[in-house]
Amino acid sequence: QQLAARKATVLAIDSLPPLYREALLLRTIEELRYDQIAAVMQCPQSEAEQLVQIALDEMGQSMAGKVMIIEDETIIAMDLEGIVQAMGHEVTGVARTHSAAVELGAGLRPDLILLDINLPGLSGFEVATKLRQQPELKGMPVVALTAKTQRSDRETALVAGCDGFIPKPIDPFTFVRQVEGYLHGRRDTLEKT
């Protein structure tokens, strides 16, 4: 039953027309006024307002999750936090180091951890392994965020214990769909050679 509900939620988000997603992101991420959204989308202001409201209603109907962000770059962390919150999810915290990540994750029990691979000290791959060793984080989905986009980097992330891989720079339009997918049970697997 729970799996069926999750699949229905993912389908609802994926079925949101591109215009609604675009209007929502222009309003929430770019922080444009409705008249500015109307100008960008070449439509009347009242239509821009409706597009945003319908998108917000649809997003609000999806299951809200708790997301922890592990990112040492302040600007990137703020961008990720803004997008996740605009999606209707709670950001349980932002960790800048591996030790803060383990402590924060254990205390807050997020539904999803977004993990930058290029952290100071330990690499994100090592952090993923350490997170997996924590009994209180067992089964917690961890998704790697990295500018390293080679197939071998993706494979290393999955072997280290990550459940998914999102390349940087983040594309807000696809990022929304990716995060929703991971929150609702998507898990990447190693490709067989």
C-alpha positions in Angstrom: 0.0 0.0 0.0 2.7 2.4 1.0 4.7 1.6 -2.2 1.6 2.2 -4.3 1.1 5.6 -2.7 4.7 6.5 -3.3 4.5 5.5 -7.0 1.3 7.6 -7.3 3.1 10.6 -5.9 6.0 10.2 -8.2 3.7 9.9 -11.2 1.8 13.0 -10.1 5.0 15.0 -10.0 6.3 13.7 -13.3 2.9 14.5 -14.9 3.2 18.1 -13.9 3.4 20.0 -17.2 6.7 21.7 -18.0 5.0 25.2 -17.9 3.9 24.6 -14.3 7.4 23.5 -13.2 9.0 26.4 -15.0 6.6 28.9 -13.4 7.2 27.4 -10.0 11.0 27.5 -10.3 10.9 31.1 -11.6 8.9 32.1 -8.5 10.6 30.0 -5.8 14.2 29.8 -7.0 14.7 32.9 -9.1 12.3 34.8 -6.8 10.7 36.6 -9.7 7.5 38.6 -9.2 4.4 37.4 -11.1 4.7 40.2 -13.6 8.3 39.2 -14.3 7.3 35.5 -14.7 4.6 36.6 -17.1 7.1 38.5 -19.2 9.6 35.5 -19.2 6.8 33.0 -20.1 5.0 35.4 -22.5 1.6 35.0 -20.8 -0.8 37.2 -18.9 0.1 37.8 -15.2 -3.1 36.1 -14.0 -2.0 33.0 -16.0 1.5 33.1 -14.4 -0.1 33.3 -11.0 -2.4 30.3 -11.8 0.5 28.2 -13.1 2.5 28.8 -9.9 -0.5 28.1 -7.6 -1.4 24.8 -9.4 2.3 23.7 -9.3 2.4 24.5 -5.5 -0.8 22.6 -4.9 0.6 19.6 -6.8 3.9 19.7 -5.0 2.1 20.1 -1.7 0.2 16.9 -2.4 3.4 14.9 -2.7 4.9 13.4 0.5 7.0 16.0 2.2 10.4 14.6 3.3 13.3 15.5 5.5 16.5 16.1 3.7 20.0 16.6 5.1 22.6 18.4 3.0 26.4 17.7 3.3 28.1 20.4 1.4 31.1 22.5 2.4 30.6 25.3 -0.2 28.2 27.9 1.5 26.6 29.2 -1.8 26.0 25.7 -3.2 24.5 24.6 0.2 22.2 27.6 0.2 21.1 26.9 -3.4 20.4 23.2 -2.6 18.5 24.2 0.6 16.4 26.7 -1.3 15.5 24.2 -4.0 14.7 21.5 -1.5 12.5 23.8 0.6 10.8 25.1 -2.5 9.9 21.5 -3.3 8.0 21.4 0.0 10.5 19.4 1.9 12.2 20.2 5.2 16.0 20.6 5.4 16.9 19.0 8.7 20.4 20.5 8.6 23.5 21.4 6.6 26.8 19.7 7.5 30.1 21.1 6.3 32.4 18.3 7.5 32.3 14.5 7.7 32.2 14.5 11.5 29.3 17.0 11.5 27.5 14.9 8.9 27.7 11.7 11.0 26.5 13.6 14.2 23.7 15.5 12.4 22.5 12.5 10.5 22.2 10.3 13.6 20.4 12.9 15.6 17.9 14.1 13.0 17.1 10.9 11.0 16.5 12.5 7.6 14.7 10.7 4.8 17.4 11.5 2.3 21.0 12.7 2.6 22.5 14.8 -0.3 26.3 14.3 -0.1 28.9 16.4 -1.8 31.8 14.1 -2.9 34.5 16.9 -2.7 34.7 17.6 1.0 37.8 18.8 2.9 39.5 16.0 4.9 37.7 12.8 4.1 36.3 12.5 0.6 32.5 12.1 0.2 33.1 8.5 -0.8 34.7 7.9 2.6 31.9 9.8 4.3 29.3 7.6 2.6 31.1 4.5 3.9 31.2 6.0 7.5 27.5 6.9 7.3 26.7 3.4 6.3 28.5 2.1 9.4 26.2 4.0 11.7 23.4 1.7 12.9 21.0 4.6 13.3 21.5 5.5 9.6 20.9 2.0 8.3 18.8 2.1 5.2 19.0 5.9 4.9 19.3 6.8 1.2 22.5 8.7 0.5 22.9 10.5 -2.9 26.3 11.7 -4.2 26.5 15.2 -5.6 29.6 15.8 -7.6 31.2 17.6 -10.6 33.1 14.3 -11.2 30.9 12.8 -13.9 32.9 9.9 -15.2 31.3 6.5 -15.2 34.0 5.3 -12.8 33.0 8.1 -10.3 29.4 7.0 -10.3 30.5 3.4 -9.8 32.8 4.4 -6.9 30.0 6.3 -5.3 27.6 3.3 -5.5 30.3 0.9 -4.2 31.0 3.3 -1.3 27.4 3.1 -0.2 25.6 5.8 -2.1 22.2 5.0 -3.4 22.3 7.5 -6.3 24.4 10.0 -8.1 23.5 13.6 -9.2 26.1 15.5 -11.4 27.0 19.1 -10.7 26.3 21.7 -11.7 22.8 21.1 -10.6 20.0 21.6 -13.1 17.1 22.7 -11.0 14.5 21.3 -13.4 16.0 17.7 -13.3 17.2 18.0 -9.7 13.6 18.3 -8.5 12.6 15.1 -10.3 15.8 13.3 -9.1 15.3 14.2 -5.4 11.6 13.2 -5.5 12.6 9.9 -7.1 15.2 9.1 -4.3 12.8 10.2 -1.6 10.2 7.8 -3.0 12.4 4.7 -3.3 14.6 5.1 -6.4 18.0 3.4 -6.0 20.7 3.3 -8.6 22.5 0.1 -9.3 25.9 -0.8 -10.8 25.7 -1.6 -14.5 26.7 -5.1 -15.4 29.6 -5.2 -17.8 
